[in-house]
Amino acid sequence: MMHSFFLSGIGVQNWTYIIVGLTFTLYIGISIWARAGSTKEFYVAGGGVSPLANGMATAADWMSAASFISMAGIISFAGYDGAVYLMGWTGGYVLLALLLAPYLRKFGKFTVPDFIGDRYYSNTARSVGVFCALIVSFTYVAGQMRGVGLVFSRFLEVDINTGVIIGMIIVLFYAVLGGMKGITYTQVAQYCVLVFAFMVPAIFISIQMTGNPIPQLGFGSQLADGSGTYLLDKLDGLSTELGFAEYTEGTKSLTDIFAITLALMVGTAGLPHVIVRFFTVKKVKDARKSAGLALLLIAILYTAAPAVSVFARTNLIETVSNKPYSSMPEWFTKWETTGLITFTDKNNDGNIQYLADKDKNELVVDNDIMVLANPEIANLPDWVIALVAAGALAAALSTAAGLLLVISASVSHDLIKKMIKPDISEKGELIAARLAAVAAVCVAGYFGVNPPGFVAATVALAFGLAAASFFPAIILGIFYKKMNKEGAIAGMVVGILSMLFYMLKFKFGWFGGGTKAEWWFGISPEGFGSIAMVINFIVSVVIMKFTPEPPEYVQEIVENIRIPSGAGEATH
């Protein structure tokens, strides 16, 4: 009895300090133990990571704050429509593992701009590659930093901007010190933390609501109250009562769903911070193995996300809808102080009217709080709530660190070493990489404080940019030996500019703004990456037809990339 009193008496905030403190000590300890001594260790962890460790690190790198915090949040509000994120991100990973990873590993370059510069035998192509890598990485990292600020602001009860600054300091410490070597082993630990933190509350709530301990099956089960009603039927009923669309019915057009899924898929396959993970293993065979392992490890969280979103949405509606504001539990007022839940009593009756009708609705809930608030809404123990905070931080920080490394490598390796000062010493290049990481953290922090949209929307745009710029250049570079530098450069420039134009016009209201009714072909900004990618392919091939063939030695390299050498040993 004394024991349980002690555990319950600690409180959420103290539990958060304990669990987050322990995980941060672990990450920093690992980065000191694995600090990089050479540029090879800084960029690709010395190229000696085992497939299992690389699979776990890839999964942590790839499951960002968008996967952990935002994806279930989007699905819980968008219902069926939110499934595009699940399909696109998972499908993209398969595409990357089968089509790109092994060949890029065999090419043996540190970064994507490095591959593009050498494959297209041109420093102009390399510069365009660096520009695209920086734009994609900064757009992506803005979402991560907002995720970090969000968690800190609620659980350490600090201002969201202070939360972003604390996150910046921690990432800076282990990304700058450890480089890819430190980040890889830190991400192995972060994977364990984030999956454990996502699954524990999901299992608890699944048992609570349906009696089924497996959340993936729980959300399709009958409720545990003996009524014989299925959980999804109940949620459909609750949603329609409040005027929302049925949860299991979609509202997006098929064209838009297809475009978003494709943009997310090819965007994943062109993400520089995920691709670089395949350069950290010894052999081409290991690149394939770690890709397969990462997919299995990612699937644990991804198959549970729809269940978590259904549990959270049902619990939220039942807790707040048409209930007196004065009777709201403590979690409600705590989230109110962060500004991510707002209640305006429009009819002065003291009750919360949560409705689809914007004019009558009195409650605004930010998508991004659903996963974090879920254990509190379900009244789970304090340590579970704190564990989710630690998991969200692990997800955001692991991806932020991977992105910062891409940014610093693009500057120090691709710009300084390959273009500005080829005779720079190993030590000089390492210092440049660390300084570039410091500058990148500061820019990322600025975006975290002034974020463009909620986490997953920002991240979805980064995928669109990667799809529009890198994917065609990499695919044509590997599978089409006649592809020349003129075609690739023109395609990348036109692709990324068309995506930026569409994004700024329809998302941020530039160039005379644009309403949903004016979307081209009815495709949203999140899905336009697939159109920009097609434009990139067309421009590349057309320009190639009217310009000289690539040199013979480049065509031979391309032939070679696709021939398995020995028993899968990488050629050096």
Secondary structure, 3 states (H helix, E strand, C coil): CHHHHHHHHCCHHHHHHHHHHHHHHHHHHHHHHCCCCCHHHHHHHHHCECHHHHHHHHHHHHCCHHHHHHHHHHHHHHHHHHHHHHHHHHHHHHHHHHHHHHHHHHHCCCCHHHHHHHHCCCHHHHHHHHHHHHHHHHHHHHHHHHHHHHHHHHHCCCCHHHHHHHHHHHHHHHHHHHHHHHHHHHHHHHHHHHHHHHHHHHHHHHHHHHCCCCHHHHCCCECCCCCCCEHHHHHHHHHHHCCCCCCCCCCCCHHHHHHHHHHHHHHHHCCHHHHHHHHCECCHHHHHHHHHHHHHHHHHHHHHHHHHHHHHHHHHHHHHCCCEHHHCCHHHHHHHHHCCEEECCCCCCCECCCCCCCCCCCEEECHHHHHHHHHHHCCCCHHHHHHHHHHHHHHHHHHHHHHHHHHHHHHHHHHHHHHHCCCCCHHHHHHHHHHHHHHHHHHHHHHHHCCCCCHHHHHHHHHHHHHHHHHHHHHHHHHCCCCCHHHHHHHHHHHHHHHHHHHHHHHHCCCCCCCHHHCHHHCCCCCHHHHHHHHHHHHHHHHHHCCCCCCHHHHHHHHHHCCCCCCCCCCC
